[in-house]
Amino acid sequence: MRARDKAAVSALRSALAALDNAEAAPVTEADLRGVALEQSPVGAGATEAARQELSERAMADIVRAEVTERLAAAAGPAAPAHAERAARLRAEAAVLLRFLDGHDTPDTPQAGITG
């Protein structure tokens, strides 16, 4: 497997996980307290919660945040020992930026890749 493919797989898995987390149903304080055993739901799917639906813009914002996070981490340590990690993070950001093409609006410019 080429190094570029590894960066793509890593970036896409991370972005999909971030999107999946954003779609999770919000948990309220009442949900954390629990209920009495006799009031607990029973049966297949009884404890499933409906997921939130994200707009296309919200998904693009989440992916954009993933890009920003990678570029910030790549810009951090400048020691030669961290050069490989920084290059990998920039490659992952580039993969995610390809998916953002067409989702940017004039008030949200596309993040640049440096390196």
Secondary structure as GFF3:
##gff-version 3
##sequence-region A 1 115
A	DSSP	alpha_helix	3	22	.	.	.	ID=ss1
A	DSSP	alpha_helix	29	33	.	.	.	ID=ss2
A	DSSP	three_ten_helix	37	39	.	.	.	ID=ss3
A	DSSP	alpha_helix	56	75	.	.	.	ID=ss4
A	DSSP	three_ten_helix	80	82	.	.	.	ID=ss5
A	DSSP	alpha_helix	83	100	.	.	.	ID=ss6
###
